[in-house]
Amino acid sequence: MSKLLEQLEHLDRAVPEAPGFADSIVDVLRDKTLPATPRAPYRLSRRRFAVAAIAASILISVTFMFALSAFTLSPQRAFGQMLKNVEQLDSVQYSDVAQDTSGHSNVDRRTIATGGRRRSELKAEGFPLGIFVHNQQASPDCDLWIYPDKKRAEFELVDQEREALEDENPVAALKKLMMTGVKTAPDENYAGKAARAFISAEPESAEGTWVRRVLVDKKTDLPLRIEIESKIAGQKATFRQVMDQFDWHPTINESTFSTKVPAGFAVTYDLIKPLSHALDFYAALCGQLPRDCGADALKAFRKKLDEQSAADGRPIQTGVFWDAEWGFSVQSFAAKHQIDFRYYGAGKTLSADPGKSPERIAAIETAPGSKKYDVLLSDFSRERVDRSQLP
């Protein structure tokens, strides 16, 4: 018996971290009080019980972690699923506040959008600015501004490239955050609703720094608030935009997006604005104004931009080209809508020199058949004249 115990104890010491059957037999054989028959039940020592409990705890924890990971999405995937939910919705109503730290801008916009149509009511410091209507079905090439206090309606040429970016669209803001990588932030309670927080910070570049933050309703998995903060390189002011008060299932009234001018309102077309942008950039790049204001001018401007880009080794400034494209489409737009367009600037220059009398660069009728003209002058100023005052 003693020899058997010695062999069993030696076997147990050889594997001290893994208690086995040998050690159990030793415990039984050393217990003098156990009857020979029936055979005594197997008993765990305290040490073996502790080791077994720890092993079971680790196994349960690992199993739970694997199970949890199977049901928990990464921040990027969770944000992508939320974005997919948003893109499936056709309509949205929300409040949009834009401001900068310089105090020069503080615009509050209440917008409702559906199916490529958008209506925004704008205020600044609480005072109404006007109503903006974009309706690509009813008016594909011009937007409508309504100024109720002045009883004036103004059509503005659609800036196709910038409209395609849809900077004012919350979906576009969400897509930009998705593109820069998504991180989670601590959960919050916003407007009485439990919300998950996502954040994205673009690295600082030559253009500046952008930070985007989104609060998502845990119950509906739809955005509650979108924040965009940017600082343009070389500028002290920080721009901040906040979208909130979302209604992702608004009631739509088709008259909301009407581009019909209200009765009793004066109608004008602001075509000098885009044209002046194009001519300004053309003159700065080419040294003088183009011979005409149509497709040939845009083609010449793009060629000059490409040459400058190749010489500098930098990409062309897309925003500058978009402004030129916008402005040099005025002539064809005016012809299409029977608006008289007159250009006097071939070979001239734009200058704000007070020692020179400003020259007329272009004159565009304010509305079809109005016989009133907006005139662009060489010092960047504007004047309004009758047809009889033009050459």
Backbone torsions as a table, in degrees:
resi	resn	phi	psi	omega
1	MET	NA	-46.2	-179.0
2	SER	-63.3	-35.6	178.8
3	LYS	-68.2	-38.5	178.5
4	LEU	-64.5	-42.8	178.4
5	LEU	-62.0	-40.7	-179.8
6	GLU	-61.5	-43.3	179.7
7	GLN	-66.1	-40.2	179.3
8	LEU	-67.0	-40.5	178.7
9	GLU	-64.9	-37.3	177.8
10	HIS	-63.7	-40.7	178.0
11	LEU	-63.6	-38.8	180.0
12	ASP	-69.3	-38.7	179.5
13	ARG	-68.3	-26.2	-179.1
14	ALA	-67.8	-27.8	179.2
15	VAL	-130.1	72.8	-172.7
16	PRO	-73.2	-23.4	-176.5
17	GLU	-87.6	-8.8	-178.7
18	ALA	-127.3	82.2	-177.8
19	PRO	-57.6	134.0	-176.4
20	GLY	-130.8	-163.1	-174.8
21	PHE	-68.0	-33.0	-177.9
22	ALA	-58.8	-47.2	-178.4
23	ASP	-65.5	-32.9	177.7
24	SER	-64.7	-40.6	177.9
25	ILE	-63.2	-39.1	178.1
26	VAL	-58.8	-45.5	179.7
27	ASP	-59.1	-41.2	-178.0
28	VAL	-68.0	-46.1	-177.7
29	LEU	-64.7	-32.8	-178.5
30	ARG	-77.9	-17.7	-178.0
31	ASP	-82.5	102.0	-175.8
32	LYS	-71.8	-19.6	-173.9
33	THR	-82.7	-11.7	-177.4
34	LEU	-75.0	134.5	178.0
35	PRO	-69.4	153.3	-178.6
36	ALA	-68.0	-37.2	178.0
37	THR	-141.7	143.4	-6.1
38	PRO	-68.9	166.1	-176.9
39	ARG	-64.7	137.9	-178.7
40	ALA	-69.9	145.2	177.7
41	PRO	-67.1	154.8	-179.7
42	TYR	-69.5	134.8	-179.8
43	ARG	-122.4	131.2	175.9
44	LEU	-83.6	138.1	173.9
45	SER	-74.0	164.8	-179.7
46	ARG	-61.8	-39.4	-178.8
47	ARG	-64.3	-43.4	-178.8
48	ARG	-69.4	-34.1	178.0
49	PHE	-65.2	-40.9	179.4
50	ALA	-65.0	-44.5	179.8
51	VAL	-63.0	-43.5	179.7
52	ALA	-63.3	-38.3	180.0
53	ALA	-66.4	-41.7	178.9
54	ILE	-64.2	-44.1	179.9
55	ALA	-61.3	-42.6	179.4
56	ALA	-64.7	-38.6	179.5
57	SER	-64.2	-42.9	178.9
58	ILE	-63.5	-42.8	-179.5
59	LEU	-62.0	-42.5	179.5
60	ILE	-65.1	-41.5	-179.1
61	SER	-64.0	-45.7	-179.8
62	VAL	-62.8	-44.0	179.4
63	THR	-60.6	-41.9	180.0
64	PHE	-64.8	-40.9	-179.4
65	MET	-64.1	-42.6	177.9
66	PHE	-63.7	-41.6	179.8
67	ALA	-65.8	-39.6	-179.8
68	LEU	-66.7	-41.6	-179.8
69	SER	-63.8	-28.4	-179.7
70	ALA	-69.1	-26.3	-177.1
71	PHE	-107.3	-5.4	-178.5
72	THR	-104.5	122.2	-179.3
73	LEU	-84.0	151.0	172.9
74	SER	-66.1	159.5	179.2
75	PRO	-54.9	-40.9	-178.8
76	GLN	-64.5	-43.1	-179.5
77	ARG	-70.4	-39.9	178.9
78	ALA	-63.8	-42.1	178.9
79	PHE	-67.4	-39.3	178.4
80	GLY	-62.8	-38.0	178.1
81	GLN	-66.4	-40.7	177.2
82	MET	-62.8	-43.9	179.3
83	LEU	-61.5	-39.0	177.4
84	LYS	-61.7	-40.6	177.5
85	ASN	-61.4	-42.5	-179.0
86	VAL	-65.8	-42.4	-177.5
87	GLU	-65.3	-22.1	178.6
88	GLN	-78.5	-13.5	178.8
89	LEU	-88.5	140.8	-175.1
90	ASP	-93.9	-19.6	-173.0
91	SER	-133.3	156.5	175.3
92	VAL	-159.7	147.6	173.0
93	GLN	-129.0	135.8	-175.7
94	TYR	-160.1	165.6	175.5
95	SER	-104.5	142.5	-175.2
96	ASP	-136.0	116.9	179.4
97	VAL	-114.1	125.1	178.6
98	ALA	-118.3	134.0	-179.6
99	GLN	-154.8	161.6	172.4
100	ASP	-131.8	160.3	-173.0
101	THR	-72.0	-12.1	178.4
102	SER	-77.0	-15.1	179.9
103	GLY	82.5	5.0	-179.1
104	HIS	-80.9	-15.8	-175.6
105	SER	-142.1	129.6	175.3
106	ASN	-155.1	85.5	-173.7
107	VAL	-111.2	130.8	178.1
108	ASP	-109.6	124.6	-175.5
109	ARG	-126.7	129.5	175.0
110	ARG	-107.7	117.6	-170.1
111	THR	-121.9	143.1	169.3
112	ILE	-128.6	133.0	-174.9
113	ALA	-138.5	143.8	176.1
114	THR	-161.6	135.3	172.9
115	GLY	50.8	45.1	179.1
116	GLY	80.4	5.5	177.7
117	ARG	-113.8	147.1	-176.6
118	ARG	-148.7	139.0	175.5
119	ARG	-132.7	128.7	-179.8
120	SER	-128.4	135.0	173.0
121	GLU	-105.9	120.6	-172.0
122	LEU	-107.1	142.4	174.9
123	LYS	-136.0	152.0	173.9
124	ALA	-131.4	121.3	-177.3
125	GLU	53.2	34.6	176.9
126	GLY	88.0	-8.0	-178.5
127	PHE	-98.7	134.7	-179.2
128	PRO	-62.0	135.4	176.5
129	LEU	-102.6	-40.8	-178.4
130	GLY	160.5	-179.8	-179.8
131	ILE	-121.2	130.0	-179.4
132	PHE	-110.4	132.4	179.6
133	VAL	-127.4	122.3	172.4
134	HIS	-115.8	120.7	-178.7
135	ASN	-138.6	94.7	-173.6
136	GLN	-69.2	-19.3	176.6
137	GLN	-78.0	-48.4	-176.1
138	ALA	-81.6	-32.6	-176.3
139	SER	-143.4	79.9	-172.1
140	PRO	-69.1	-23.6	-175.3
141	ASP	-111.5	-1.0	175.2
142	CYS	-148.6	145.0	177.1
143	ASP	-97.5	162.4	-178.0
144	LEU	-117.1	129.7	170.7
145	TRP	-109.6	131.2	178.6
146	ILE	-117.9	129.1	179.3
147	TYR	-117.8	89.8	-174.7
148	PRO	-58.7	-37.2	-176.8
149	ASP	-68.5	-26.5	179.9
150	LYS	-102.3	-3.9	-176.6
151	LYS	52.0	49.1	-178.3
152	ARG	-132.0	139.7	175.8
153	ALA	-121.7	134.6	-175.8
154	GLU	-130.6	126.8	175.5
155	PHE	-92.3	137.6	-178.6
156	GLU	-126.6	135.4	-179.3
157	LEU	-59.8	130.3	-179.9
158	VAL	-66.6	129.9	173.5
159	ASP	-86.6	93.0	-168.8
160	GLN	-58.6	-44.8	-176.4
161	GLU	-65.2	-45.6	-178.7
162	ARG	-72.4	-31.7	176.2
163	GLU	-64.2	-36.3	179.0
164	ALA	-64.4	-29.8	178.8
165	LEU	-71.7	-28.8	178.5
166	GLU	50.8	53.4	-178.7
167	ASP	-60.2	-26.3	-178.2
168	GLU	-85.2	-5.4	-177.1
169	ASN	-85.1	125.9	179.5
170	PRO	-60.3	-30.0	178.8
171	VAL	-63.2	-40.4	178.5
172	ALA	-63.3	-39.7	178.7
173	ALA	-63.9	-39.7	178.8
174	LEU	-66.5	-38.8	179.4
175	LYS	-65.4	-37.9	179.0
176	LYS	-65.2	-38.8	176.8
177	LEU	-63.6	-42.3	-180.0
178	MET	-60.9	-38.2	-177.1
179	MET	-69.5	-27.9	-175.9
180	THR	-94.5	3.5	179.1
181	GLY	93.2	132.6	-173.5
182	VAL	-110.1	136.1	173.2
183	LYS	-124.4	154.5	176.9
184	THR	-92.7	152.2	174.5
185	ALA	-125.4	167.4	-179.5
186	PRO	-55.9	142.0	177.6
187	ASP	-60.0	154.6	-179.6
188	GLU	-135.7	167.8	170.3
189	ASN	-112.8	113.4	-175.8
190	TYR	-123.3	126.1	-179.8
191	ALA	53.4	38.3	178.0
192	GLY	77.5	11.3	-178.2
193	LYS	-122.9	138.9	176.4
194	ALA	-69.6	129.6	-173.9
195	ALA	-133.3	141.8	170.0
196	ARG	-89.4	144.4	-177.8
197	ALA	-113.5	134.1	175.0
198	PHE	-122.7	146.5	-179.3
199	ILE	-142.0	149.3	177.2
200	SER	-144.0	129.9	178.0
201	ALA	-122.5	116.9	177.0
202	GLU	-76.1	142.0	178.3
203	PRO	-63.7	149.9	179.8
204	GLU	-64.3	135.3	-178.6
205	SER	-131.8	-175.3	179.3
206	ALA	-64.4	-23.8	-178.9
207	GLU	-85.7	-27.2	-179.6
208	GLY	142.7	-158.7	-177.3
209	THR	-131.2	138.8	178.8
210	TRP	-128.1	138.0	175.1
211	VAL	-130.8	130.6	179.7
212	ARG	-123.7	140.4	-178.1
213	ARG	-139.6	136.2	-176.4
214	VAL	-132.5	133.2	172.5
215	LEU	-105.8	128.5	-174.7
216	VAL	-118.7	129.3	178.3
217	ASP	-61.9	120.9	-179.3
218	LYS	-64.5	-28.2	-176.4
219	LYS	-79.1	-45.3	-175.7
220	THR	-98.4	-15.9	-175.2
221	ASP	59.2	39.6	176.6
222	LEU	-127.0	150.7	-176.6
223	PRO	-62.8	141.1	173.1
224	LEU	-104.7	-30.0	-175.4
225	ARG	-157.8	137.4	176.5
226	ILE	-126.2	127.0	179.4
227	GLU	-119.8	134.5	177.5
228	ILE	-129.7	123.9	178.3
229	GLU	-125.9	128.7	-177.9
230	SER	-138.6	150.1	175.4
231	LYS	-132.7	117.1	-178.9
232	ILE	-78.3	135.3	-179.6
233	ALA	-57.5	133.7	178.7
234	GLY	87.7	-4.5	178.9
235	GLN	-115.5	144.4	-178.9
236	LYS	-81.3	-32.8	-175.0
237	ALA	-72.0	145.4	174.4
238	THR	-108.8	129.7	-179.5
239	PHE	-93.5	136.0	-178.5
240	ARG	-133.2	132.6	178.4
241	GLN	-130.2	132.1	-179.2
242	VAL	-127.8	125.9	174.6
243	MET	-112.4	127.2	177.9
244	ASP	-155.3	-164.5	-175.9
245	GLN	53.2	45.8	-176.8
246	PHE	-74.1	139.9	167.1
247	ASP	-127.1	106.6	-175.2
248	TRP	-86.8	0.1	176.8
249	HIS	-137.2	59.8	-176.4
250	PRO	-75.3	157.0	173.4
251	THR	-78.9	126.5	-175.1
252	ILE	-102.7	126.4	172.7
253	ASN	-112.3	118.7	-173.9
254	GLU	-58.5	-29.5	-179.4
255	SER	-67.0	-18.5	179.0
256	THR	-57.4	-34.1	-173.6
257	PHE	-104.8	19.8	-179.8
258	SER	-69.4	137.2	175.4
259	THR	-102.1	16.2	176.0
260	LYS	-78.6	129.6	-177.9
261	VAL	-71.8	131.9	178.8
262	PRO	-59.2	147.5	180.0
263	ALA	-59.1	137.4	177.4
264	GLY	86.4	1.0	-179.6
265	PHE	-94.7	137.4	173.7
266	ALA	-74.2	143.9	-176.3
267	VAL	-115.1	131.4	174.3
268	THR	-136.5	161.6	174.3
269	TYR	-119.6	120.8	179.0
270	ASP	-92.5	88.9	179.8
271	LEU	-102.2	-15.1	177.0
272	ILE	-66.8	-34.9	-177.8
273	LYS	-58.2	-57.1	179.1
274	PRO	-64.2	-36.4	-179.8
275	LEU	-63.3	-41.9	-179.1
276	SER	-63.5	-35.5	176.5
277	HIS	-61.6	-47.9	-177.5
278	ALA	-64.3	-45.4	-178.2
279	LEU	-67.4	-35.3	178.6
280	ASP	-61.7	-49.7	-179.2
281	PHE	-67.4	-37.4	-179.9
282	TYR	-63.2	-47.5	-178.6
283	ALA	-63.5	-38.4	-179.9
284	ALA	-66.0	-36.6	-176.9
285	LEU	-84.9	-37.8	-172.4
286	CYS	-103.8	-7.8	176.9
287	GLY	88.4	-15.5	178.1
288	GLN	-157.4	171.5	-178.1
289	LEU	-80.4	154.6	-178.0
290	PRO	-72.1	165.8	178.3
291	ARG	-70.9	-31.0	176.2
292	ASP	-142.0	178.6	-175.6
293	CYS	-118.2	29.7	-177.7
294	GLY	-113.1	-145.7	-174.5
295	ALA	-63.8	-34.2	-180.0
296	ASP	-65.0	-38.1	178.8
297	ALA	-65.4	-41.4	179.1
298	LEU	-65.3	-40.0	179.4
299	LYS	-63.8	-43.5	179.0
300	ALA	-65.4	-38.6	179.4
301	PHE	-65.4	-43.2	179.7
302	ARG	-63.6	-39.9	178.0
303	LYS	-61.0	-42.0	179.4
304	LYS	-66.9	-38.8	177.2
305	LEU	-61.9	-43.7	179.7
306	ASP	-63.0	-40.4	178.8
307	GLU	-64.0	-42.6	179.1
308	GLN	-65.1	-40.1	179.6
309	SER	-63.2	-42.2	179.3
310	ALA	-66.0	-38.0	-179.4
311	ALA	-69.6	-38.2	-178.4
312	ASP	-84.9	-19.1	-176.4
313	GLY	72.5	25.8	179.7
314	ARG	-126.7	155.1	177.8
315	PRO	-63.5	154.1	177.6
316	ILE	-66.7	154.4	177.7
317	GLN	-81.5	101.5	-174.8
318	THR	-61.7	-36.2	179.9
319	GLY	-62.1	-38.1	178.1
320	VAL	-65.2	-43.0	179.4
321	PHE	-66.3	-38.2	178.2
322	TRP	-60.9	-40.5	178.1
323	ASP	-63.5	-40.3	178.4
324	ALA	-65.8	-42.3	179.2
325	GLU	-62.5	-40.1	178.0
326	TRP	-62.9	-49.7	-175.7
327	GLY	-71.2	-37.4	-177.5
328	PHE	-81.0	3.3	171.9
329	SER	-95.2	-3.4	-178.6
330	VAL	-62.5	-42.5	-175.7
331	GLN	-60.6	-45.1	179.5
332	SER	-70.3	-34.7	177.1
333	PHE	-62.9	-44.3	-179.2
334	ALA	-62.5	-41.6	179.1
335	ALA	-63.7	-41.0	-179.2
336	LYS	-63.3	-36.3	-175.5
337	HIS	-101.3	13.4	176.8
338	GLN	57.1	45.1	176.3
339	ILE	-106.9	126.3	-177.2
340	ASP	-67.7	128.6	-177.8
341	PHE	-126.4	127.3	-179.2
342	ARG	-130.0	131.3	-178.2
343	TYR	-121.6	128.6	-177.8
344	TYR	-121.4	7.9	-167.0
345	GLY	-95.4	4.3	-175.1
346	ALA	-54.3	120.9	177.3
347	GLY	79.2	-4.8	-179.5
348	LYS	-85.0	176.7	178.9
349	THR	-125.7	157.1	173.9
350	LEU	-96.3	130.6	-177.5
351	SER	-152.5	141.0	176.6
352	ALA	-102.3	24.4	-179.0
353	ASP	-65.7	116.7	-177.9
354	PRO	-67.9	-16.1	-179.5
355	GLY	-79.7	-7.5	-179.7
356	LYS	-115.3	143.1	175.1
357	SER	-75.8	131.3	-179.1
358	PRO	-65.1	142.2	178.2
359	GLU	-102.3	154.1	175.6
360	ARG	-78.2	130.6	-178.4
361	ILE	-102.9	-43.4	-179.1
362	ALA	-154.3	152.2	175.9
363	ALA	-135.7	129.3	-177.1
364	ILE	-130.8	131.7	179.7
365	GLU	-60.5	138.7	-175.5
366	THR	-71.9	-22.7	177.6
367	ALA	-164.5	157.2	-179.0
368	PRO	-56.3	121.2	176.7
369	GLY	75.6	10.2	-176.6
370	SER	-74.4	-27.2	-175.8
371	LYS	64.0	13.8	172.7
372	LYS	-110.1	141.2	-174.1
373	TYR	-129.0	137.6	166.3
374	ASP	-90.2	130.9	-175.5
375	VAL	-118.2	131.3	174.9
376	LEU	-95.7	127.6	-179.5
377	LEU	-103.5	162.0	-174.3
378	SER	-69.1	-14.0	177.0
379	ASP	-97.2	18.2	178.2
380	PHE	77.1	-0.2	178.9
381	SER	-85.1	171.8	-179.4
382	ARG	-131.2	155.6	172.9
383	GLU	-145.0	159.2	177.9
384	ARG	-117.4	128.8	-176.2
385	VAL	-135.6	166.0	172.5
386	ASP	-85.3	162.3	179.4
387	ARG	-59.2	-34.5	-177.5
388	SER	-63.3	-19.1	-178.5
389	GLN	-89.6	-2.5	-178.8
390	LEU	-97.9	151.7	177.8
391	PRO	-69.4	NA	NA
